[in-house]
Amino acid sequence: MNPAAERKKRADLGRDIPVAVGAAILAYAAFVLCVSSMNAGVAVVIFLGFFSILCGVFRDFIRQKVTKWCRAAVLICIISGIAFASFLVIYGSFDNASYDEDAVIVLGAGLRGDTPTETLKRRLDAAVNYHKQNPDAVIVLTGGQGRGETIPESVAMERYLIEKGVDESVIIKETMSTSTYENFEYAKLLLDERFGRECRIVVATSDYHVFRACFIAESAGFDDAAHCHGMSTWYLFAPNVLRECLAVVKQCLLDRL
């Protein structure tokens, strides 16, 4: 193959690969929207899909008009995002519960009607596994009724745990919260009323959510909160982790982490 043909082949690949990758990302986003709802994480996935396609379509223009420093900055941002997302998941994958805590707080993660989402089921399963090793711990279920939900999240969570064999007597629930901070705020009121003293807690949530959840728990008055995790749902992994990255950055900027 002559040099000109070789250069054309490389140029075609430089265009076709980003376009194909972008199309695959957009197809994935469409699938996610079929099984979940629109959120910031899905929006980022859609943005990345279009961004990849545009990088392929306008490859020559970018190479000629966009400075190397600008391209390097974009690459650094992408690598940094991947590294931070990896940190969140790895950090949350190592539980540190001692199984002698007073209570386990399960954070809500949405319903489909009156049925826990797969993400919420995995958080609840983490609480069930903890309960088997520490059956005396109180289980606090958190979550009010959101848009598209027919009952408060904590009510559906209670049903799920009882079906899994958890005794109703160890379950308490709050039905008013609309955010993670409120999850902990209302849970603390219930636990203070129950124990009449400071109590040790373990947080049951998704692996990618552990890092932020533990800091929010501390800001709500829970010192040294331990954690146990539910595995990420594979087909929602990307939007969930991307949304969590944005949430951590937002709280850092607002000095609320």
C-alpha positions as CSV (number, residue, x, y, z in Angstrom):
1,M,0.0,0.0,0.0
2,N,1.4,3.4,-1.0
3,P,1.9,6.1,1.6
4,A,-1.1,8.2,0.4
5,A,-3.5,5.2,0.7
6,E,-2.1,4.4,4.1
7,R,-2.7,7.9,5.3
8,K,-6.3,7.8,3.9
9,K,-6.9,4.5,5.7
10,R,-5.7,6.0,9.0
11,A,-7.8,9.1,8.5
12,D,-10.9,6.9,7.8
13,L,-10.3,4.9,10.9
14,G,-9.8,8.1,12.9
15,R,-13.3,9.2,11.8
16,D,-15.1,5.8,11.8
17,I,-14.0,4.6,15.2
18,P,-15.2,7.6,17.2
19,V,-18.5,7.6,15.3
20,A,-19.0,3.9,15.9
21,V,-18.2,4.3,19.6
22,G,-20.6,7.3,19.9
23,A,-23.4,5.4,18.2
24,A,-22.8,2.5,20.6
25,I,-23.0,4.8,23.6
26,L,-26.2,6.4,22.3
27,A,-27.7,2.9,21.8
28,Y,-26.8,2.1,25.4
29,A,-28.4,5.3,26.6
30,A,-31.6,4.5,24.8
31,F,-31.6,1.0,26.5
32,V,-31.1,2.7,29.9
33,L,-34.0,5.0,29.3
34,C,-36.2,1.9,28.6
35,V,-35.4,0.3,32.0
36,S,-34.8,3.5,34.1
37,S,-35.6,7.2,34.0
38,M,-33.8,10.3,32.8
39,N,-31.3,11.7,35.3
40,A,-28.0,13.6,35.3
41,G,-26.0,10.4,34.7
42,V,-28.0,9.4,31.7
43,A,-27.6,13.0,30.3
44,V,-23.8,12.7,30.7
45,V,-23.9,9.3,28.8
46,I,-25.9,10.9,26.0
47,F,-23.5,13.9,25.9
48,L,-20.5,11.6,25.6
49,G,-22.2,9.7,22.8
50,F,-22.7,12.9,20.7
51,F,-19.3,14.2,21.7
52,S,-17.6,11.0,20.3
53,I,-19.6,11.2,17.1
54,L,-18.7,14.9,16.6
55,C,-15.1,14.2,17.3
56,G,-15.1,11.6,14.5
57,V,-17.1,13.7,12.0
58,F,-15.0,16.8,12.5
59,R,-11.7,15.0,13.1
60,D,-9.8,17.0,10.4
61,F,-11.1,20.3,11.7
62,I,-10.2,19.5,15.3
63,R,-6.7,18.4,14.3
64,Q,-6.2,21.6,12.3
65,K,-8.0,24.3,14.4
66,V,-7.9,23.0,18.0
67,T,-4.6,23.4,19.8
68,K,-2.8,20.5,21.3
69,W,-3.1,22.0,24.7
70,C,-6.9,22.1,24.4
71,R,-7.0,18.5,23.2
72,A,-4.7,17.4,26.0
73,A,-6.9,19.2,28.5
74,V,-10.0,17.3,27.3
75,L,-8.1,14.0,27.5
76,I,-6.9,14.8,31.0
77,C,-10.5,15.5,32.0
78,I,-11.7,12.2,30.6
79,I,-8.9,10.2,32.3
80,S,-9.5,12.1,35.6
81,G,-13.2,11.3,35.4
82,I,-12.5,7.6,34.8
83,A,-10.0,7.5,37.7
84,F,-12.4,9.3,40.1
85,A,-15.3,7.0,39.1
86,S,-13.0,4.0,39.7
87,F,-12.0,5.3,43.1
88,L,-15.7,5.7,44.2
89,V,-16.5,2.1,43.2
90,I,-13.3,0.6,44.7
91,Y,-13.7,2.6,47.9
92,G,-17.3,1.4,48.4
93,S,-16.5,-2.2,47.6
94,F,-14.6,-2.8,50.8
95,D,-17.0,-3.0,53.8
96,N,-15.8,-2.0,57.2
97,A,-18.8,-3.1,59.4
98,S,-17.8,-4.7,62.7
99,Y,-21.3,-6.4,63.1
100,D,-21.8,-5.0,66.5
101,E,-23.4,-1.7,65.5
102,D,-26.7,-0.6,67.0
103,A,-28.4,0.1,63.7
104,V,-28.1,-0.3,59.9
105,I,-29.5,2.6,57.8
106,V,-30.7,1.5,54.3
107,L,-30.7,4.4,51.8
108,G,-33.5,4.5,49.3
109,A,-33.0,4.2,45.6
110,G,-36.3,4.5,43.9
111,L,-39.3,2.4,43.1
112,R,-41.1,1.3,39.9
113,G,-44.7,1.8,41.1
114,D,-44.5,0.0,44.4
115,T,-41.6,-2.3,43.6
116,P,-38.0,-1.7,44.6
117,T,-35.7,-1.1,41.7
118,E,-32.8,-3.5,41.2
119,T,-30.4,-1.0,42.7
120,L,-32.6,-0.7,45.8
121,K,-33.0,-4.5,46.1
122,R,-29.2,-4.9,46.2
123,R,-29.0,-2.3,49.0
124,L,-31.7,-4.2,50.9
125,D,-29.9,-7.5,50.3
126,A,-26.8,-6.0,51.8
127,A,-28.9,-5.1,54.9
128,V,-30.3,-8.7,55.0
129,N,-26.8,-10.1,54.9
130,Y,-25.8,-7.8,57.7
131,H,-28.9,-8.7,59.7
132,K,-27.9,-12.4,59.6
133,Q,-24.7,-11.6,61.4
134,N,-26.1,-9.0,63.7
135,P,-29.8,-9.8,64.2
136,D,-30.1,-7.4,67.2
137,A,-29.4,-4.3,65.2
138,V,-32.3,-2.1,64.3
139,I,-32.9,-1.6,60.6
140,V,-33.8,1.9,59.6
141,L,-35.5,2.2,56.2
142,T,-35.4,5.6,54.6
143,G,-37.2,7.2,51.7
144,G,-40.4,9.1,51.0
145,Q,-42.7,8.9,48.0
146,G,-41.3,10.2,44.8
147,R,-42.7,11.0,41.4
148,G,-44.0,7.9,39.7
149,E,-44.1,5.9,43.0
150,T,-47.4,4.7,44.4
151,I,-46.2,4.3,48.0
152,P,-43.2,5.7,50.1
153,E,-40.0,3.9,49.4
154,S,-39.5,2.8,53.0
155,V,-42.9,1.0,52.9
156,A,-41.9,-1.1,49.9
157,M,-38.5,-1.7,51.5
158,E,-40.2,-3.1,54.6
159,R,-42.3,-5.5,52.5
160,Y,-39.1,-6.7,50.8
161,L,-37.3,-7.3,54.0
162,I,-40.2,-9.2,55.6
163,E,-40.4,-11.4,52.5
164,K,-36.7,-12.1,53.0
165,G,-37.4,-13.3,56.6
166,V,-36.4,-10.2,58.6
167,D,-38.5,-9.8,61.8
168,E,-40.8,-6.8,61.6
169,S,-39.9,-5.9,65.2
170,V,-36.4,-4.7,64.2
171,I,-37.6,-2.5,61.4
172,I,-38.3,1.2,61.7
173,K,-39.0,3.5,58.8
174,E,-39.2,7.1,57.9
175,T,-41.5,8.1,55.0
176,M,-40.7,11.8,54.6
177,S,-37.2,12.2,53.2
178,T,-36.5,13.4,49.6
179,S,-32.6,13.4,49.7
180,T,-29.7,11.5,51.2
181,Y,-29.2,14.2,53.8
182,E,-32.8,14.0,54.9
183,N,-32.5,10.2,54.9
184,F,-29.9,10.5,57.7
185,E,-31.6,13.5,59.4
186,Y,-34.9,11.7,59.9
187,A,-33.1,8.4,60.7
188,K,-31.2,10.2,63.5
189,L,-34.4,11.5,65.0
190,L,-35.9,8.0,65.0
191,L,-32.7,6.4,66.5
192,D,-32.3,9.1,69.2
193,E,-35.9,8.4,70.2
194,R,-35.4,4.7,70.2
195,F,-32.1,4.5,72.1
196,G,-32.0,7.8,73.9
197,R,-28.3,8.0,73.3
198,E,-25.7,8.2,70.6
199,C,-25.6,5.0,68.6
200,R,-23.2,3.3,66.2
201,I,-24.5,2.8,62.7
202,V,-23.6,1.1,59.5
203,V,-24.8,2.5,56.2
204,A,-26.2,0.1,53.5
205,T,-26.0,1.6,50.1
206,S,-24.6,1.0,46.6
207,D,-20.8,0.7,46.2
208,Y,-20.5,3.9,44.2
209,H,-22.6,5.8,46.8
210,V,-20.6,4.8,49.9
211,F,-18.0,7.6,49.8
212,R,-20.5,10.4,49.7
213,A,-23.1,8.7,51.9
214,C,-20.6,8.3,54.8
215,F,-19.6,12.0,54.7
216,I,-23.3,13.0,54.6
217,A,-23.9,10.7,57.6
218,E,-21.2,12.5,59.5
219,S,-22.6,16.0,58.7
220,A,-26.0,14.7,59.9
221,G,-24.6,13.8,63.3
222,F,-23.4,10.2,62.9
223,D,-19.8,9.9,63.8
224,D,-17.6,7.1,62.4
225,A,-20.4,5.5,60.3
226,A,-19.4,2.1,59.0
227,H,-20.7,0.8,55.7
228,C,-21.7,-2.3,53.8
229,H,-22.5,-2.2,50.1
230,G,-24.8,-3.6,47.4
231,M,-23.1,-4.3,44.1
232,S,-23.8,-1.9,41.2
233,T,-26.4,-3.0,38.7
234,W,-24.2,-3.7,35.6
235,Y,-26.6,-2.2,33.0
236,L,-27.0,1.0,35.0
237,F,-23.4,1.2,36.2
238,A,-22.2,4.0,33.9
239,P,-25.1,6.5,34.5
240,N,-25.2,5.8,38.2
241,V,-21.4,6.3,38.7
242,L,-21.3,9.4,36.4
243,R,-24.3,10.9,38.4
244,E,-22.5,10.2,41.6
245,C,-19.3,11.9,40.4
246,L,-21.3,15.0,39.5
247,A,-23.0,14.9,43.0
248,V,-19.6,14.7,44.8
249,V,-18.2,17.6,42.7
250,K,-21.4,19.6,43.4
251,Q,-21.2,19.1,47.1
252,C,-17.5,19.9,47.2
253,L,-18.2,23.2,45.4
254,L,-21.1,24.0,47.7
255,D,-18.9,23.0,50.7
256,R,-21.5,20.5,51.8
257,L,-19.7,17.2,51.4
